[in-house]
Amino acid sequence: MQIGIVGAGKVGTTLGKIFSDAGIGISGYFSRTYEHAAESAAFTQSKAYRSLHELINASDMLFITVPDSMIRQVWEEITGLLQQSVNVISLMDKVICHFSGSLSSDVFENADRFGAYRASFHPVFAFSDKFHSYQQFHNVFVVGEGDPAAVERLKGVFSHTDVNILIPEAMQSGDVRAVKSRYHMASVFASNLMIGLMETAVECLETSGFSRNEAFKILKPLAEVNLESFFKNGPANALTGPIERGDAGTVKKHLDSVKDLDPQFTAIYKDLSGKVLKIAEEKNPDRDYSLVYKALRDDQ
C-alpha cells in the first residue's frame, strides 16, 4: 500500500507523518511548490514529485489535502490528465480521498468512470502546526463517508493508528451534502466560534478597565472548569449563572451595561442566552422563567 498526498500543508504533512511512523507506505508528495513537497517528504521519509501524474502512478491511494476551495480544481486537473494520457495514467482500483469537513465525496464526480473509489475522511482536530500537530493527534475522531470499498480500505489503513473512525449512516444515504455541512457546522461551533465567544468575553473585560493580559488570566480557569464540566456532566448539570437561577434583574443589568457599546455584545448575549434558557427550563421544569424571557426580548 502506497499513499500519495496532494498538498504539503498542515493536514497532509501531519497525516503523512502519522502513517509513516505507523509503518504505512507513503509514496510522497506533490504540491504547487516543489520546495514545500520536498520539505514534507523529508519529514515523512518519502519522496517529492514534480508532476502530478508521477505521484498518481506511484500510489494506490490519493489523499487530497489542499484547502476546500481547491479540491474540485485538483480533481479536474486529475481527470484532465486521465483523459489526455490514456494508458499512461490510471486510477483503476485506486482510492481517492479528501479530508474536508464541509465537502462530501461527491466532489469527485464520475470517479467510477475511471475505476476509482471515492471517499471523504475528516479529522475532528485543529491542525495548528505543520511539523508538530502529529504529536497531539491521539484518540482523534475521524468521520468518514464514501464508496463502501473506499471506506473499508481507509478503515484498514487507519486501524494501524490510534484514531477513532466513525461512519455515520446518515452520511452513507440520503442528502450527504446537507448532512456533511451540518456536521462541519458543529465542528465550527466547538472550535472557531468558541474562539469568537472567548474574544467577546475578553473585549467585555477590556471595556471594563482590565488589561488584555488580566482578562486572559481571569477567564482561563472559569472557561476550563465549565468546559470540563460540560463534557463530564452534561449541559444541564454544568449550567450555572443568572439565567439558570431565573435572575431576570441581573440579565437586564447585563444588557443595560452594553447598550451603548458594540451592538454585537447584545446580539451574542441574547442569542446564546436563548439557548441556555431552553436548557434551564429542561433542568428546572417547575421554575418560572417568564421574566427572563421578557428581559431578553425587550430592547433596552
N, C-alpha and C positions, 0 to 999 in steps of 0.2 A: 504494500500500500504506500503510495507516494502522494502527498498533498502539495498542490501548487497554490500559492497565495498571491492574489492580485491586489496590491495595496500594501504599502510598507509603513503604515501608520501605527497608532497605539493598539488598535484591535488586532490587526494582522500580525504584528510583532509579538504581542502577548500570547496569542493563540499558538503561533509558531514555536515559541519558547516552551510553552506548556506541553505541546505534543512531542517536541524534540526531546525534552527531558524525560518524557514517558516512553521513549524508545520508538515512537511512531515516525515513519519516514517523511521528511519534508523535502520535496524536490527543489523548492526555492521560491524566490520572489520575482515578480515583475511590478514595476512602478513607473509612473510618468517620469520620475527622476531616477536614473540608474544609481546615483550615489546613495539614495535612500534604500533602494533594493539591496545594494551591496552591504549597507550598514546592518539591515535586518538579517540578511543572510549570514553575515559573520557572527551575529549574536545567537543565531539558531543553528549554526554549523551546517548551513545549507548553501545554496548557490543563487547568485543573482543572474537574471536573464535580461538580455537586451531586447528581446522580442517576445510578444505575447504567444505567438504560435509555437515557439520552442518550449515555453512553460507548459502549454496545453499538452503537447506531445509527451512531455516528461512526467505527466501527472495522471493519477487515477481519479483524484478528486480536485475540484477547483473551488477554493474559498475566495469569495469576492468580498474584500474588507475595505472597500472605498466608502466615502461618505454616501448617505442615502441618495442624494441628488445625482450621483454619478453611476449608480448601479445599472440603471437601464442603458445608459450610454456605453458602459463596458460590455453589457450583453449584446448590444447592437454591433459593437466592434467585433466581438467574438463570432457572431453569426455571419457578419460580413466576411470574415476570414474563412469561415467554413464554406461559404458559397463560392468564394473566389479560388479556393485551394482544395478542390475535391481530390480525395485520395492522398492528400499531403497532411491535412489536419483532420482529426476526428474526435468527436465527443461520445462516440458509441460506447454504451455501457458505463459511462462516467457520471459521477455525481457533481452537480454544480450547486453551491450553497452560498447564500449571503447571510450577513449577521445583523441586519437591520431590525429594529423593533417595530417600526411603523409600516414597513412594506411586507407583503406576503411573497411566497414563492412564485405567484402568478406573474411576477415581473419578468420571469424567464419564459416568455411566450414561445410556443412552438418548440420547446426543448425536446419533446418526444419525437419531433420530426428529424432530429439529429441523433436520436437514440440515447439521449441523456436523461438523467433523473434529476429533478429539481427539488430544492428544499430551502427552508429558512430556519436558522437556529439563532436565537437571540439570547446572549448572556445578560442576565439582570445584574449588571455590575457597572460601576463607574470606572472607566479606563482613564486614569489621570496622568499616566506616565508611560512612555514607550518602552522603557527598559526596566521598570520596577513594578509595574502593575501585576505581573505574574506572581510576585511574592505574596500578594493578598488574594489571589484567585483560588480560594479553597472553599469547598462546600457551596459554591455559587450555583444558582439555579439557571438552567438554560432551557428556554421554551422553544419548542420546535414544531414545525409542520411541513408538509410537502408530500411528494410521491412516496407511497409505502416503502418501495425499495430503497429510496434515498434515506428515508428516516431510519430504517433498520441498519443501514450501513453506518450512518453517522452515530447512532446509539452505540454501535460496536466500537467505533473509534473513541468516543468519549468515555467508554467503560474503562479505558486504561488510565483515566484521570479520576480525581475525587469530586467532580462536579455532579450535580443532580439534574437529570433530564426529565422534563415534563412535556408530554404531547397531548394537549387538551383536545378532547373530542370536538369541541365547537370550532376548532381551527382546522379540523380534518373534514368538515362538512359544512354546508350552508355558506353564508356570506363571509368567507375567510378574511376578506379585506376589511370589513367593518369590525369584526371581532379583533383582528390584529391591531387596528387603530385604537380601539378602546383599551386593549391590553397595554399598548405603549403609553397611552394617556395615564394609566395608573402608575407606570414607572416614572413618568414625568412629575406627577403629583408628589411621589415619595422622594424624588431627588431634586430636580431643577426648581420646582415650585416651592419645595421646602427651603431652598436657599433664598428664594424671594421672600418667603414668610419671615425667615430669621433676619434678613436685611431690613424688613419693615419694622421689626421689633427693635433693632439697633437704632434705626432712624428715630423711632419714638423716644428712646432714651437720650439721643443726641439733642433733640428739641427740648428736652427737659434739663439740659445743662451738663449731662455726663459726657466724658470724652469717649471716643470710639473704643479705645482700649478698655476703659472701665465697663462699657456696655458689653463687650465680649466676655469679660470676667464675670459679670453679674448673670448673664443669660446662659452661659455654658452649663453650669450644674443643673439649673432649672430645666433646660431643654433635654439634657441627657437623662435625667431621672424620669421625666414624663414619657419620653420615647421608649425607654426601657420598660416602664410600667404598661404602656400601651400594648407592647408585644407580649409581655408576660401575663398580664391580667385581663386584656381586652379593653376596648374603648370605654365601656360603661364603668368598669371598676377603676379605670385610670382617671376618669373625669373628676375634676375639682373646679373650684372657682365660683365667681358670682352668678353665672348663668345656671350652673348645676344647683346652686342654692336658691335660685329664684330671686336673686337680689337685683330687682329692676332699677333701684336707685343708683347703684354702682354702675350698671350698664349705661344709664343715662349720663352720668358724670363722665364716663369714658368718651362718649360721643360728643358731649359738650366741649371737652378739653381739646379736641382736634378739629372742631368745625371751622376754624379759621386757618387751618394748615392745609397740607396736600389732601385733596378730596379722596385720594386713593386710600388713606388711612381709614376713612369712614366706610368706603365701599368694601374693602377687605375685611374689616371688623364685622360688618353686618352679614356678609356672605358666609364667613366661617362660623359666626355665632348662630346663624340659622341651622347649620349642620350640627353644631354642638347641642343646640336646643332640642333637636329631634332625639339625640342620644340621651339627653337628660330626661326627656319625657318617658322614654322606654325604661330608664333606670328607676324613675320615681313616678309611677302612674297616678299616684294619689296627690301629687303636688300641683298646685295651680301656677301655671306659667303665663297666664294671660297678660300680666303687667310687663313681663319681659318681652313678649311678642309686641306689645304696644310701644315699648321703648325702642325696639329695633325698627319698627315700622315708621315711627314718627321721624320726620326730618327736623333736626334741631339746628 
